[in-house]
Amino acid sequence: MSEVVKLERHDEVGIVTVNSPPVNALSAAVRGGILECIKAAVADPAIKGIVLTCAGRTFIAGADITEFGKPPKAPALNDVLSEIENSPKPVVAAIHGTALGGGLEVALACHFRVAVKEAKLGLPEVKLGLLPGAGGTQRLPRAVGPELAVKMIVGGDPIGAAEALKNGLIEEIVEGPASGGEAFVRKLLAEKRPLRRLRDDDSKLAAAKADRSIFTNAVAAMTKKSRGLEAPFAAADAVGYAIDFPFDEGLKKEREGFLKLVASDQSKAQRYAFFAEREAAKIAGVPEGTKSRPVNRVAILGAGTMGGGIAMSFANAGVPVTLIETGEEQLKRGLGIMQKNWEATAARGGIPADAPAKRMALITGVVGIENVGDADLVIEAVFETMAVKKEVFGKLDQFAKPGAVLASNTSYLNIDEIAKSTKRPQDVLGMHFFSPANVMKLCEIVRADKTAPDALVTAVTIARKIAKVPAVVGVCDGFVGNRMLAQRGKQSEKLLFEGALPQQVDAVVTKFGMPMGPFAMGDLAGLDIGWRSRKDRGIKSEIADALCEAGRFGQKTGKGYYKYEAGSRSALPDPEVEKLIDETLARLGRKKRAVSDEEILERMMYPMINEGAKILEEGIAARPSDIDVVWLYGYGWPIYRGGPMFWADTVGLKHIADRLSFYAKETNDPSLEPAPLLKKLAAEGKTFASLAAASKAA
Ligand code: 3H9
């Protein structure tokens, strides 16, 4: 008998329970166990109907992703599903938690489905660069119609039980789930209801068979944001097979599509990103069993763009916030912006109509830092200079409750230094959110010299609670993300002096898959900030300075590296900028040359990877995958390229080290010389991944 799947009999109802923590993924053992128990239930003359349910926190959350790319083990999931669907006795899936991917495919092979009201059902395979590979693209359209099926399969987001009920994906919302499933089976038996095998029911496909535009319009809407990705398009094709081919043929074609994607570089990168994100939540060097301190209320200092965005993130997750400003005016302004943002989202249908009021009610706006007293976590988002931060932390020492975690949202300042202004450095750390903070998922958690392990665990835990992706980093200028970005910034600027244009550089970067190039990003952030800071430090950057001297501060002045039409954020190349660059170069006696796209890509990416290698050597990041998480969730690195360190491994570290040495000489820039770690790995023919594997084994 299987260890992970059990069959019990309650009179005439057989209960098959999967129990394979943490998420009941469909490992070979679970597949084998389900097959064995279904066969046994079908063979048992005392059993008239069957419930398939799960123990623990969730229904089956999908195939076991760790098995992909390894030699397949019997039984295949499709064979298990055929056994379920062919059962002459009704099989009912009783769902709680999340029925995802292969989990929902199991449920779709059952004759009926019921779920508890909190359950979520979805086919998120596209998010792993895959398409559903066990009939999901064939059975879901038959259950809910092709339009919703496209939305769920191509978009990958799950739906709740109420929507599932409305669209015929489940029959009933139950309490239970096992007891609800059992009651439902008894009802079926009493009513002698015929079995519903989705494979044999084409009724919901009829409309799209007659008018294919129903399907193609849904696909067009869902693939709009899929630039560069393969899986959403392949998944859409697979739903099309349900409309165009008989079930068995559609299933075969779906399988072919799935196998192709499993072997693709994109899916490998996306599966890597899935585990990298979860790995990042495990803090290196913290004693096992270290518990988070309770966080029932958060205080945020500063209701500006960052403070407001951070406050919104907490309120979105239901955490009460005390929002603190220095004056009524600033507070009113900050609260007003938050309310407007939520109302705009509600108007677009992104959140329920009553959500803005509910979320605003979680935020208490007050004037004066002395009001931090009842907060378990204080996040400072005030002006970005060391003197101001020190003053604020000194006051926090006086007013914050003992044991409260004291976090700075600084994007580059030294947290060790900030911690010195308190008598409780063990409670101080960085929580670096990214702008816009209510949207961007990354939170760099900065561990200072004296940060206590439980303070760190608290920050990571609360970050996950508010749906951020935490990555623990050490203290250095710019931490992981901005420190690497600075290398790219330096090269992008140098490229202009050698003959490249902003639009050429940006085009190479966006073609690679980044949402924006460095110059469009500069225009968005405002060029005057860097200009003022350069002036203060007596540094020159002739092209950027010339732009600012001409009043070109970026989007806010309608002109920067690009020009912008009134009310538009589209960056338009501007001949005036080209002229200004030419004049600057002539003045400096610089000669222009043709710079190839290949060189641009290498000089944008390789210096960042080189910096990443230094970050690893210095222990600022514990794992290469933590660096990748920073880039995936803080800077929009294309998920199908896994992150800079993952991508570097696919390019080959020897090639990268060689090219860096070449550019160091060619452009007379010793900072481009490969870092010792990169050199070593390149010489040994190794990858960054080999470092992660070695540290896991240790
Ligand atoms: C698929 O089904 C293909 C089929 O169509 C075709 C087959 C032929 N496998 O996220 P958490 C681990 S593709 C292996 O922290 P939560 C996870 O790594 C799959 N492991 O919990 C972590 O391990 P650790 C389609 C998995 O409560 C632990 O479980 N399904 C899997 O925040 C806890 O995870 C999906 O894409 C898995 N499938 O969220 C769903 N799932 O503790 C993927 C999780 O060692 N999963 N683990 O770090 C999720 O979205 C979330 O895990 C879930 C729970 C919402 C279920």
Residues whose N, C-alpha, C, O or C-beta is under 5 A from the ligand:
A	BS01	3H9	P22 V23 A25 A61 G62 A63 D64 I65 T66 L77 T98 L100 G101 G102 P124 E125 L131 P132 G133 A134 R278
